[in-house]
Amino acid sequence: MSLSKKLLEVQKEIGVLAKGTVNPFFKSKYIDINGVLEVLTPALQARGILLSQPLSSVGEKPAITTLLIDTETGEKLESTAVITELNDAQKMGGSITYFRRYSLISMLGFGAEDDDGNVASGKKTSKAAPAKKKVTARINNSF
């Protein structure tokens, strides 16, 4: 079975990622990277797909690369996103986590109602249509 067919199975199994973490600053909810991984990793591993998100670079700029590798065929899906460079190590760690989460959700085409970016920019969010299946992640991110 091809990597794309395996990823389609993962999408069908997981459905929509539900928000389970509260952003106390903006009083909004979102799914953090640990929640995404808690839901996604078992579904990928059951199909022999390895997930890796190493730090990388694009030119002189820091980046995060998201790799999905089919361990049976060697087929891979890869995406690299440049990360905003920050001088504060803790803020940089938060930025890395943010880019890991959005890169992975975007790469796999998951629906996730995530209004923390909209709240930060002053935009109001609209409610998404109810999904067939909703998975709630409950792990909080330490950043």
Secondary structure as GFF3:
##gff-version 3
##sequence-region A 1 143
A	DSSP	alpha_helix	3	14	.	.	.	ID=ss1
A	DSSP	beta_strand	16	18	.	.	.	ID=ss2
A	DSSP	beta_strand	21	23	.	.	.	ID=ss3
A	DSSP	beta_strand	28	30	.	.	.	ID=ss4
A	DSSP	alpha_helix	33	46	.	.	.	ID=ss5
A	DSSP	beta_strand	49	52	.	.	.	ID=ss6
A	DSSP	beta_strand	55	58	.	.	.	ID=ss7
A	DSSP	beta_strand	61	70	.	.	.	ID=ss8
A	DSSP	beta_strand	76	82	.	.	.	ID=ss9
A	DSSP	alpha_helix	89	108	.	.	.	ID=ss10
A	DSSP	beta_strand	111	112	.	.	.	ID=ss11
A	DSSP	alpha_helix	116	120	.	.	.	ID=ss12
A	DSSP	beta_strand	134	136	.	.	.	ID=ss13
###
